[in-house]
């Protein structure tokens, strides 16, 4: 009996202690929050640069920009790097690897040189053999208006260590220095046509193609980049040795860039700017079409520019005011609105001949016959997707939405076929 009594006494004391602690917690804890915590991983720039090479493939999680060149599809992973797909068979894209490029947002390709932003630097990657991609050159300190992940001049944030946790906290609880707390329910909010030139017997120069949300554009032996307020110009006559030429202030709210022939079309939150490339080293502003504050990607052909205006909390205006604007650019110095069409939630836009694609977000992918811009004919709506960007070229449409990357065959516009679905892993 004594042994039993002793054991009972210990258990009783333990129970009293637990109740006491719980009582104390009830007095001090104000709430329970479930978080995903991202703790920064710091490395030197030299360490980060040494890791720029093709590594084993990883699943796409948070796609940014899409870009195609030849048989390859490049998909940026926001802030982390570049996925490389062998896309010779769009019905079965092959994820061949991942190029680690911390803080990366944009890419462009000329011949076998891939250009990407990494912190303040422009890096050039040799993709002669994409399966053996490797860093060639670094052009330092050229992106002045980009958010930079620096600890100091020697250390940068190379990534984040992710862990899920439950935090019992008071109202004064805050992340540790450098940590980012993202609630479980909001984890999804975590953090630019082929052409030829050249002389007799010269190998043709081949550029890749980006989507309408691109902020890099390569043409005429130049790379053009836009930041939040400016346009950067790089001479890439020597593919692997880009040289910074100039930076032009374009004003606040610069979003996207679209090259067409001898002009650049720049989408901004307040309008569309048209720049001439008569002097490729010093693009001259020809005209600006102004509108109320909206998010505004743009594409163009010889006669018209097509611009989606998305309203909302981040873009300004009431969501019901979202629209597609079609501008006449026959007089390039005086663009005029031809007609606007109501949209629900428009993002990227694509154009192939007279076929116009609008990524209308929650309303799906809309496909129009744009032969008569004053009377667009809706040919098809691909529903059950929420597209944000598209590349449409030669009968192949590559579409990004919040859950997957889709590829469609639209050679028969009346019978668009889904070729493949690459699911995202968020």
Number of C-alpha atoms within 10 A of each C-alpha: 6 7 8 8 10 11 11 12 12 11 12 12 11 12 12 12 12 12 12 12 12 12 11 11 13 11 9 12 13 13 11 11 12 15 19 19 21 20 19 18 13 18 16 16 17 10 13 18 17 10 15 20 21 21 16 12 15 14 15 22 17 22 23 21 25 29 23 25 21 14 12 21 24 23 25 26 26 21 23 20 25 29 25 26 23 19 19 13 12 23 15 15 20 17 20 18 22 27 25 23 26 24 23 21 25 28 29 30 29 24 18 21 23 25 26 23 26 29 27 19 16 22 25 25 23 21 19 13 9 19 17 12 22 20 20 15 16 19 18 14 12 19 21 16 12 17 12 14 19 17 13 9 8 11 17 22 22 22 19 16 10 13 11 14 14 13 13 14 15 12 8 6 9 11 11 9 8 13 14 19 21 18 18 15 10 10 14 13 9 14 10 27 17 14 12 12 12 9 7 7 6 8 11 13 16 19 26 24 25 31 27 28 27 27 26 28 27 27 25 18 19 22 25 24 23 26 21 19 17 19 21 22 24 23 20 20 14 11 19 21 17 22 18 19 13 14 19 14 13 17 11 13 19 25 22 28 30 25 25 14 14 14 20 23 23 25 30 27 22 21 22 27 21 25 21 19 18 11 9 19 20 16 21 16 16 15 18 19 16 13 14 13 19 26 26 32 30 32 27 22 14 11 12 19 21 24 27 29 33 31 24 16 10 10 17 17 15 12 17 13 16 24 21 23 20 22 22 19 20 13 10 18 15 14 23 18 13 14 14 18 13 14 23 19 25 32 27 29 29 23 21 16 11 13 17 22 25 28 29 28 23 16 19 21 26 21 23 20 18 18 13 9 18 12 12 15 15 13 13 16 15 15 14 10 20 23 30 24 30 30 25 23 18 10 13 18 23 22 25 25 22 17 18 21 21 21 24 19 20 19 14 9 15 9 10 17 14 15 17 18 17 17 15 15 11 13
